[in-house]
Each structure stands twice: as C-alpha cells, then as structure tokens.
Amino acid sequence: MKATAVSFLVCALGVLGAVDGARAGDYDDALAAVARGDNAKAFAGFEAAAGRGDVAAEYNLGRLYAQDVGGSPQPSTAAFWFQKAADQGNPGAEFNLGLLYQSGRGVPRDTVKAVQWYSKAAAQGYSTAEVKLGDLYASGEGVGTDESAARSWYQKAADQGDPDGEFALGMLYAKEGQPQQQPSGPLTQVRFETLMDNVFGRARWRETGGYRTPERENELRAQGALTVPLGMRSSHSFGTRDAPGAYDIVVDGMTPELAARKLRSSGLEFKRLFPESTHGTQGPHLHVEPSPAMALAAPHSRLEALSAAISRDGFGMTKPAAGTAKNSARDEAITWLTKAAEQGRPDAELQLGRIYLAGDGAQADAALALQWLRTAAGHGSMDAQILLGEALAKGQDGPRNLPEAHRWLVMAVSQASPTEAANVQSAQRLLRKIDTEMTSAELNEVMAAAPSPTRN
C-alpha cells in the first residue's frame, strides 16, 4: 500500500509540484526522495521548503500526512498543511481540505465548510472538486438536493474531459424520462433489509440506527452527535418504526465510503446516501435515506436486481417518438457514458451495455450491448459478467451461446468476495441450469477453454 501511495504522489507532484529554479533545493530533493521511496527525506525536504512558505511543498506535505506514507495517516497534521496551501489559493489543497471537512478526518465534520472549500477549488477549474459538488447537490448532503445544480457541476467537469464528470452526467441523463411509477406503500424495514442483503450479503451488514423519537434526538445531542439543531426533525424521525425515513448501517469489511460506492452502483435509487464519521456513541457508518422508488420492488438476487434496473429504465419502455425529451436524454446519456467508457471506466461500459440491451425497437442494439458488456466484463465488472452470461444464455443476439455464458458466470462467481457471496447465488443457479442444457460438444468446449477470457 505504501508503494501505491508513493506512485500516486509522484503523479500528483508532476502536476501540482512544479517550482521555479529559485526555489529548487529542498523541494527538488523531496521530489527525488518520493520517486525512490525515501519517505524520511521526502518529509524533511518538504518540511524545509514549506517552512519558507512554499505553497507546493505545503500541499504535498499535506498529501504525505493524509496517506499512510511513512506510517499511519495523520489527518490533523495534513489539515494544517492543506490549510496553509489553501490560504495561498492552491486548488488541490482546497479540494483536499474539503474532503477532510466532509469526512470529519482531522477536523470537525462540517459539510458547509466542505462545500466552501470545494467551491474555491472548482472556481479555479479543478474538475475533481466540480464532480464532488455535483455529488453533494445530487445527494443533498449539506446543501439540499438540487439536480439542476448537480447537472451544472457535472457538465463543467465533463467539459474538461474528467471521466468521473462524464459518467455522472451520463447517469443523470440516463435517469431522465423514466416512467413515474407509484409505490404501493412505504419502504418497510423488512423490504429494506432484503435489499441490503441482496447488495452486501446476508449477515454481512447491520443496522445501527433507524427511527428516532424526538426524545432520542435530544439524547443524541447530549452525547455530542451531529444531528439536526434543536427544534428541527432529522430524516430519522420521519416515517414509523416499521418504515423509518432513514437508516444508519455498517458493512463488515467495508468503510462507509466503500459501502456507499457499492450501493450507488447497485441500481437502487436513494433520496440521500452519504458516509458519516464517528459522532456521539456511534462509530463511522453509512447514512441511507430510501427513495419512494425503492418501495416498488425488492429483488431477491443480484441477477434480478440487474434486470429490475433495466426494466425501470425509461429506455426499455415504449419506443418514444423521434425528437422527444426521452430520446434526447438517451442520446445524451450514451454520448457522455461513451466518453467515460473510452477512458476506461468499467461502470460506464456496463451502463452502456444495459442501455443498449434494454432499448426498444430501433433503439435496441443487442450486438452493441454485448460488445460493451464484454468490455466491462473483461475489465473485471462482476455485474457485467453476470448480465452478459444471462444475455448469452437467453440468445439476446442470435443463437444461445451457452459455453461463453458459462465462462463469464464462472468468472463472476469465482471473483466474489465473502461479502458478495449472496449476490452471485442466482448466477450459480443459472450455471447449474446451463450445465443440464449444454450438449456434449458444448461441454467439451467449456472443458477445453482457458480458465478465463483474455482481458482487454
């Protein structure tokens, strides 16, 4: 992990660490030390240069302390050096200071300050900060949900060629025009638990917070929890005990950030979703506010969840007339997701496959769908491997190809971690079904095939 951090720093230093000849010496020595993995000299060189007010040294010293280079991360010291560099207008430092305030690492958690620092970096065209602001406006964390503002920030980042901005913008367009189905009722706790079991695996996660009474909110305030101000209601106090407005969850073996990323890629829709740091008696956890759409169905497997995500997509419904808003949104989604996919994002490749697979009439393109799914599957996307296996087993683009379907499904099952074991149960069931349907020639082809297809 140290080598990874050092390699990442070298890339960052090449962009943000350039200094003129007059300031060479300690700083250049520190750059060279990072390149050869000499952490002690890297710290010494940056500290000497930073002590003279060198903004690039201050920024890179913050990066060293924020990561585990040379030992355990020291976020409070990182915040000190990021603050110094940010006060001199360094956009990387402004962005990283925003990250610390958003997560509560090294500084008190303060989403308002996080937004302020992200905004300063974004004002200088720092695309990563633009994406982060888009995420905050999309989730409503600290700023209130504003899809228009989210789109604007994603667009700014995408226009700079930022793959995260391109992907996020494409996903916003992909959600446009979806049919407005009405939920049959609120998302009950039982349904919520089923959905979380599908994503993380049964017994791999636990709920640490659900419905709260006003009295409980007051108790948490007394413990120092960062709940809403006195006189206001948090999202936890809406709904009922059987169907609360928000949940706090912890996933075994995952940080709240990783758990949030996995949920966002699950195809489920949320009102708000963000990681929270320790507060009161509660440790780090993921805050989840269900959306009404989550109450529509609770898929019982990962494969069914993928199929449900496709059936919910407006592109898989009735074919729209040429020039309609839905058709335009689909085209925009494909444009931006393609840009992101061309920069090597497997999640963008997967989404393109899903869009083309779910298209109706002239919009459907099974061959192109399988092309993108194969690319994503080759890049290690388990979701793409499962969906590709199902599509091939059904014969989405011509005759059924059971041997290839078998290979991709085996790959998905074999790479599943213990926390994902429940997610591939449907793939295992499909594999058993394929085994009974293959001819002798197809079985021989499977046996003779290489352990896995060559990755792109």
C-alpha positions as CSV (number, residue, x, y, z in Angstrom):
1,M,0.0,0.0,0.0
2,K,2.9,2.3,0.6
3,A,4.2,1.8,-2.9
4,T,0.8,2.7,-4.3
5,A,0.6,5.9,-2.2
6,V,4.1,6.9,-3.4
7,S,3.3,6.2,-7.0
8,F,0.1,8.3,-6.7
9,L,2.1,11.1,-5.1
10,V,4.6,11.2,-7.9
11,C,1.7,11.7,-10.4
12,A,0.2,14.5,-8.3
13,L,3.6,16.1,-7.8
14,G,4.2,16.2,-11.5
15,V,1.1,18.3,-12.0
16,L,0.9,20.4,-8.9
17,G,4.5,20.3,-7.6
18,A,6.4,22.3,-10.2
19,V,8.5,25.1,-8.8
20,D,10.9,27.6,-10.4
21,G,14.6,27.4,-10.2
22,A,14.9,29.9,-7.4
23,R,13.1,27.6,-5.1
24,A,15.0,24.4,-6.0
25,G,17.0,22.6,-3.4
26,D,15.0,21.1,-0.5
27,Y,11.9,20.8,-2.7
28,D,13.6,19.1,-5.5
29,D,15.4,16.8,-3.1
30,A,12.0,15.9,-1.7
31,L,10.6,15.1,-5.1
32,A,13.6,12.8,-5.8
33,A,13.1,11.2,-2.4
34,V,9.5,10.4,-3.2
35,A,10.5,8.9,-6.5
36,R,12.9,6.5,-4.9
37,G,10.7,5.7,-1.9
38,D,12.8,7.5,0.7
39,N,10.0,8.8,2.9
40,A,12.1,10.3,5.7
41,K,14.0,12.5,3.2
42,A,10.8,13.4,1.4
43,F,9.2,14.6,4.7
44,A,12.4,16.5,5.6
45,G,12.7,18.2,2.3
46,F,9.0,19.2,2.0
47,E,9.0,20.5,5.6
48,A,12.1,22.6,5.0
49,A,10.5,24.1,1.8
50,A,7.1,24.5,3.4
51,G,8.7,26.3,6.4
52,R,9.7,29.0,3.9
53,G,6.1,29.3,2.6
54,D,6.5,27.2,-0.5
55,V,2.8,26.5,-1.4
56,A,3.6,23.4,-3.5
57,A,5.6,21.9,-0.6
58,E,2.8,22.7,1.8
59,Y,0.3,20.9,-0.4
60,N,2.5,17.9,-1.0
61,L,3.3,17.7,2.7
62,G,-0.4,17.6,3.4
63,R,-0.7,14.7,0.9
64,L,2.0,12.8,2.6
65,Y,0.5,13.2,6.1
66,A,-3.0,12.4,4.7
67,Q,-1.9,9.0,3.4
68,D,0.0,6.2,5.0
69,V,3.3,7.1,3.5
70,G,5.9,6.6,6.3
71,G,3.4,5.2,8.8
72,S,-0.2,5.8,9.9
73,P,-2.1,8.7,8.4
74,Q,-2.1,11.9,10.4
75,P,-5.2,13.8,9.1
76,S,-4.9,16.6,11.7
77,T,-1.4,17.4,10.5
78,A,-2.5,17.0,6.9
79,A,-5.3,19.5,7.6
80,F,-2.7,22.0,9.0
81,W,-0.6,21.9,5.8
82,F,-3.6,21.8,3.4
83,Q,-4.9,24.9,5.2
84,K,-1.7,26.8,4.7
85,A,-1.6,25.9,1.0
86,A,-5.3,26.6,0.6
87,D,-4.9,30.0,2.1
88,Q,-2.4,30.7,-0.8
89,G,-5.0,29.6,-3.3
90,N,-3.7,26.1,-4.2
91,P,-6.8,24.3,-5.7
92,G,-5.5,20.8,-4.8
93,A,-5.2,21.9,-1.1
94,E,-8.6,23.5,-1.2
95,F,-10.1,20.3,-2.5
96,N,-8.4,18.0,0.0
97,L,-9.3,20.3,2.8
98,G,-12.9,20.0,1.7
99,L,-12.6,16.2,1.8
100,L,-11.4,16.3,5.4
101,Y,-14.2,18.6,6.5
102,Q,-16.8,16.4,4.7
103,S,-15.5,13.2,6.3
104,G,-14.5,14.7,9.7
105,R,-11.0,13.4,9.5
106,G,-8.5,15.6,11.3
107,V,-11.1,18.4,11.7
108,P,-14.6,18.6,13.0
109,R,-17.1,17.3,10.4
110,D,-18.6,20.4,8.7
111,T,-20.3,20.0,5.3
112,V,-20.8,23.7,5.0
113,K,-17.1,24.3,5.2
114,A,-16.5,21.3,2.9
115,V,-18.8,22.9,0.2
116,Q,-17.0,26.3,0.7
117,W,-13.5,24.7,0.0
118,Y,-14.8,22.6,-2.9
119,S,-16.3,25.7,-4.4
120,K,-13.0,27.6,-4.1
121,A,-11.2,24.8,-5.9
122,A,-14.0,24.5,-8.5
123,A,-13.8,28.2,-9.2
124,Q,-10.2,27.6,-10.4
125,G,-11.4,24.9,-12.7
126,Y,-10.4,21.9,-10.5
127,S,-12.6,19.2,-12.1
128,T,-12.4,16.8,-9.2
129,A,-14.0,19.5,-7.0
130,E,-16.6,20.1,-9.6
131,V,-17.6,16.4,-9.5
132,K,-17.7,16.5,-5.8
133,L,-20.0,19.5,-5.7
134,G,-22.2,17.7,-8.2
135,D,-22.3,14.7,-5.9
136,L,-23.3,16.8,-2.9
137,Y,-26.1,18.6,-4.8
138,A,-27.3,15.2,-6.2
139,S,-27.4,13.6,-2.7
140,G,-28.5,16.8,-0.8
141,E,-25.7,16.4,1.7
142,G,-25.1,19.7,3.4
143,V,-26.6,21.8,0.5
144,G,-30.1,20.5,-0.2
145,T,-31.0,18.3,-3.2
146,D,-30.7,20.3,-6.4
147,E,-30.5,18.2,-9.6
148,S,-30.1,21.3,-11.8
149,A,-27.0,22.4,-9.8
150,A,-25.7,18.9,-9.8
151,R,-26.0,18.7,-13.6
152,S,-24.3,22.1,-14.0
153,W,-21.2,21.0,-11.9
154,Y,-21.0,17.6,-13.6
155,Q,-21.2,19.4,-17.0
156,K,-18.3,21.7,-16.1
157,A,-16.2,18.7,-15.1
158,A,-17.2,16.6,-18.2
159,D,-16.4,19.5,-20.5
160,Q,-12.8,19.3,-19.2
161,G,-12.7,15.6,-20.0
162,D,-13.0,14.4,-16.4
163,P,-14.2,10.8,-16.6
164,D,-16.0,11.0,-13.3
165,G,-17.9,14.0,-14.5
166,E,-18.7,12.3,-17.8
167,F,-20.0,9.3,-16.0
168,A,-22.1,11.2,-13.5
169,L,-23.6,13.4,-16.2
170,G,-24.4,10.4,-18.4
171,M,-26.1,8.7,-15.4
172,L,-28.2,11.8,-14.8
173,Y,-29.4,11.8,-18.4
174,A,-30.0,8.0,-18.2
175,K,-32.4,8.6,-15.4
176,E,-34.4,11.2,-17.3
177,G,-37.6,10.1,-18.8
178,Q,-38.1,7.1,-16.6
179,P,-41.7,6.2,-16.1
180,Q,-43.2,7.7,-12.9
181,Q,-44.3,4.5,-11.2
182,Q,-46.2,4.9,-8.0
183,P,-45.0,2.9,-5.0
184,S,-47.6,0.6,-3.4
185,G,-46.6,1.8,0.0
186,P,-43.6,3.0,2.1
187,L,-40.4,1.0,2.1
188,T,-40.8,-1.1,5.2
189,Q,-37.8,-2.2,7.3
190,V,-38.3,-5.8,6.1
191,R,-38.0,-4.7,2.5
192,F,-35.0,-2.5,3.3
193,E,-33.3,-5.5,4.9
194,T,-34.0,-7.6,1.9
195,L,-32.4,-5.1,-0.4
196,M,-29.3,-4.7,1.8
197,D,-29.0,-8.5,1.9
198,N,-29.1,-8.6,-1.9
199,V,-26.3,-6.0,-2.2
200,F,-24.0,-6.9,0.7
201,G,-24.9,-10.4,1.6
202,R,-27.0,-11.8,4.5
203,A,-25.4,-11.2,7.9
204,R,-22.7,-9.1,6.3
205,W,-24.2,-5.8,7.4
206,R,-26.0,-4.4,10.4
207,E,-28.3,-1.5,11.1
208,T,-27.0,0.9,13.8
209,G,-29.8,3.5,13.6
210,G,-33.3,3.7,12.3
211,Y,-36.4,5.5,13.5
212,R,-35.8,8.1,16.3
213,T,-38.3,9.8,18.6
214,P,-37.8,13.5,19.5
215,E,-36.6,12.3,22.9
216,R,-34.0,10.1,21.3
217,E,-32.8,13.0,19.1
218,N,-32.3,15.1,22.3
219,E,-30.3,12.2,23.9
220,L,-28.0,12.1,20.9
221,R,-27.5,15.9,21.0
222,A,-26.5,15.5,24.7
223,Q,-23.9,12.8,23.6
224,G,-22.4,15.2,21.0
225,A,-23.9,13.6,17.9
226,L,-24.1,15.8,14.8
227,T,-27.8,15.6,14.4
228,V,-30.1,18.4,13.4
229,P,-30.4,21.6,15.6
230,L,-32.8,21.7,18.5
231,G,-36.3,22.3,17.3
232,M,-35.8,20.6,13.9
233,R,-36.5,17.0,12.9
234,S,-33.9,14.8,11.3
235,S,-34.8,12.4,8.5
236,H,-34.7,9.5,11.1
237,S,-37.7,10.9,12.9
238,F,-40.0,10.8,9.8
239,G,-42.0,7.7,9.0
240,T,-42.6,5.0,11.5
241,R,-40.6,2.4,13.5
242,D,-41.5,-0.1,10.8
243,A,-40.7,2.3,7.9
244,P,-38.3,5.0,9.1
245,G,-37.2,7.9,6.9
246,A,-33.5,7.0,7.3
247,Y,-31.2,4.2,8.3
248,D,-27.6,4.1,9.6
249,I,-25.8,0.9,8.6
250,V,-22.3,-0.6,8.9
251,V,-21.0,-3.2,6.4
252,D,-18.4,-5.8,7.6
253,G,-15.1,-5.3,5.9
254,M,-16.0,-2.0,4.2
255,T,-15.5,1.6,5.1
256,P,-18.6,3.8,4.9
257,E,-17.2,5.2,1.7
258,L,-16.8,1.8,0.0
259,A,-20.2,0.8,1.1
260,A,-21.7,4.0,-0.4
261,R,-19.9,3.3,-3.6
262,K,-21.3,-0.3,-3.8
263,L,-24.8,0.9,-3.1
264,R,-24.7,3.6,-5.7
265,S,-23.6,1.0,-8.3
266,S,-26.4,-1.4,-7.3
267,G,-29.1,0.1,-9.5
268,L,-31.2,1.1,-6.5
269,E,-32.4,4.7,-6.1
270,F,-31.9,6.7,-2.9
271,K,-33.2,10.0,-1.7
272,R,-29.8,10.6,0.1
273,L,-26.8,8.5,0.7
274,F,-23.6,9.5,2.4
275,P,-20.9,8.2,4.8
276,E,-20.7,9.7,8.3
277,S,-17.8,9.7,10.7
278,T,-17.9,8.9,14.4
279,H,-20.3,11.0,16.5
280,G,-21.8,10.5,19.9
281,T,-21.6,6.8,20.8
282,Q,-21.9,5.8,17.2
283,G,-18.8,4.9,15.1
284,P,-18.3,5.5,11.3
285,H,-21.4,4.4,9.4
286,L,-23.4,4.9,6.2
287,H,-26.5,7.2,6.3
288,V,-29.2,5.9,3.9
289,E,-32.5,7.7,3.1
290,P,-34.7,5.5,0.9
291,S,-36.5,7.0,-2.1
292,P,-40.1,6.1,-2.9
293,A,-38.9,4.1,-5.9
294,M,-37.2,1.7,-3.6
295,A,-40.6,0.5,-2.4
296,L,-41.6,-0.6,-5.8
297,A,-39.8,-3.9,-5.6
298,A,-37.3,-5.9,-3.6
299,P,-35.3,-8.1,-6.0
300,H,-34.3,-11.4,-4.5
301,S,-31.0,-11.8,-6.2
302,R,-28.2,-9.8,-7.9
303,L,-29.2,-11.0,-11.3
304,E,-32.8,-10.0,-10.7
305,A,-31.6,-6.6,-9.4
306,L,-29.8,-6.0,-12.6
307,S,-32.8,-7.0,-14.6
308,A,-35.0,-4.8,-12.5
309,A,-32.7,-1.9,-13.0
310,I,-33.1,-2.4,-16.8
311,S,-36.9,-2.7,-16.6
312,R,-37.1,0.5,-14.6
313,D,-35.1,2.4,-17.2
314,G,-37.2,4.6,-19.4
315,F,-35.2,3.4,-22.5
316,G,-36.7,-0.1,-22.1
317,M,-40.3,1.1,-22.2
318,T,-42.4,2.1,-25.1
319,K,-40.4,3.5,-28.0
320,P,-40.5,7.3,-27.9
321,A,-41.3,9.4,-31.0
322,A,-38.3,11.0,-32.7
323,G,-37.2,14.2,-31.1
324,T,-38.9,13.6,-27.7
325,A,-37.2,14.6,-24.5
326,K,-36.7,10.9,-23.6
327,N,-35.0,10.2,-26.9
328,S,-32.8,13.2,-26.4
329,A,-31.9,12.2,-22.8
330,R,-31.0,8.7,-24.1
331,D,-28.7,10.2,-26.7
332,E,-27.0,12.5,-24.2
333,A,-26.6,9.6,-21.8
334,I,-24.9,7.5,-24.5
335,T,-22.7,10.4,-25.5
336,W,-21.3,11.0,-22.1
337,L,-21.2,7.4,-20.9
338,T,-19.2,6.6,-24.1
339,K,-16.7,9.3,-23.4
340,A,-16.2,7.9,-19.9
341,A,-16.0,4.4,-21.2
342,E,-13.4,5.4,-23.7
343,Q,-11.3,6.5,-20.7
344,G,-11.5,3.0,-19.2
345,R,-14.4,3.2,-16.7
346,P,-16.0,-0.3,-16.4
347,D,-19.1,1.1,-14.8
348,A,-19.7,3.3,-17.9
349,E,-19.1,0.3,-20.1
350,L,-21.7,-1.6,-18.0
351,Q,-24.3,1.1,-18.2
352,L,-23.9,1.4,-22.0
353,G,-24.5,-2.3,-22.2
354,R,-27.6,-2.0,-20.1
355,I,-29.0,0.9,-22.1
356,Y,-28.5,-0.9,-25.5
357,L,-29.8,-4.2,-24.1
358,A,-33.0,-2.5,-22.7
359,G,-33.7,-0.4,-25.8
360,D,-37.0,-0.9,-27.6
361,G,-37.4,-1.3,-31.4
362,A,-34.9,0.7,-33.3
363,Q,-33.2,1.8,-30.1
364,A,-32.3,-1.8,-29.2
365,D,-28.9,-3.0,-30.3
366,A,-28.1,-6.4,-28.8
367,A,-24.8,-6.7,-30.7
368,L,-23.6,-3.3,-29.3
369,A,-24.9,-4.2,-25.9
370,L,-22.9,-7.4,-25.8
371,Q,-19.8,-5.5,-27.1
372,W,-19.9,-3.1,-24.2
373,L,-20.8,-5.9,-21.7
374,R,-17.8,-8.0,-22.9
375,T,-15.5,-5.0,-22.5
376,A,-16.8,-4.3,-18.9
377,A,-16.7,-8.0,-18.0
378,G,-13.1,-8.2,-19.3
379,H,-12.2,-5.2,-17.1
380,G,-13.4,-7.2,-14.1
381,S,-17.0,-5.9,-13.6
382,M,-18.8,-8.7,-11.8
383,D,-22.2,-7.1,-12.7
384,A,-21.3,-7.1,-16.3
385,Q,-20.1,-10.7,-16.2
386,I,-23.4,-11.8,-14.7
387,L,-25.6,-9.8,-17.1
388,L,-23.5,-10.9,-20.1
389,G,-23.8,-14.5,-19.0
390,E,-27.6,-14.1,-18.7
391,A,-27.9,-12.4,-22.1
392,L,-25.8,-15.1,-23.9
393,A,-27.8,-17.8,-22.2
394,K,-31.0,-16.2,-23.5
395,G,-29.7,-15.7,-27.0
396,Q,-30.0,-11.9,-26.9
397,D,-28.0,-11.5,-30.1
398,G,-28.7,-14.6,-32.2
399,P,-28.4,-18.2,-31.1
400,R,-27.8,-19.0,-27.4
401,N,-24.1,-19.2,-26.6
402,L,-24.0,-21.5,-23.5
403,P,-20.3,-22.1,-23.4
404,E,-19.4,-18.4,-23.3
405,A,-22.2,-17.7,-20.9
406,H,-20.8,-20.4,-18.7
407,R,-17.3,-18.9,-18.7
408,W,-18.5,-15.4,-17.7
409,L,-20.7,-16.7,-15.0
410,V,-17.9,-18.9,-13.6
411,M,-15.7,-15.8,-13.6
412,A,-18.2,-13.8,-11.7
413,V,-18.7,-16.5,-9.1
414,S,-15.0,-17.1,-8.7
415,Q,-14.2,-13.5,-8.0
416,A,-17.0,-12.9,-5.5
417,S,-15.7,-11.9,-2.1
418,P,-17.2,-13.4,1.1
419,T,-19.4,-10.2,1.4
420,E,-20.6,-10.7,-2.1
421,A,-21.4,-14.5,-1.9
422,A,-25.1,-13.9,-1.6
423,N,-25.1,-11.6,-4.7
424,V,-24.0,-14.4,-7.0
425,Q,-26.4,-17.1,-5.9
426,S,-28.6,-16.5,-8.9
427,A,-25.6,-16.8,-11.2
428,Q,-24.8,-20.2,-9.5
429,R,-28.4,-21.3,-10.2
430,L,-28.1,-20.3,-13.8
431,L,-24.8,-22.2,-14.1
432,R,-26.5,-25.3,-12.8
433,K,-29.3,-24.8,-15.4
434,I,-26.8,-24.3,-18.2
435,D,-24.9,-27.5,-17.2
436,T,-28.1,-29.5,-17.8
437,E,-28.8,-27.9,-21.1
438,M,-25.4,-28.0,-22.8
439,T,-24.7,-30.6,-25.5
440,S,-21.7,-32.9,-25.3
441,A,-19.9,-30.7,-27.8
442,E,-20.6,-27.6,-25.7
443,L,-19.5,-29.3,-22.5
444,N,-16.2,-30.3,-24.3
445,E,-15.8,-26.7,-25.4
446,V,-16.1,-25.5,-21.8
447,M,-13.7,-28.0,-20.5
448,A,-11.2,-27.2,-23.2
449,A,-11.4,-23.4,-22.8
450,A,-8.9,-21.3,-21.0
451,P,-9.6,-20.5,-17.3
452,S,-10.8,-17.0,-18.3
453,P,-11.2,-14.9,-21.4
454,T,-8.3,-12.6,-22.2
455,R,-8.9,-9.2,-20.7
456,N,-8.9,-6.1,-22.9
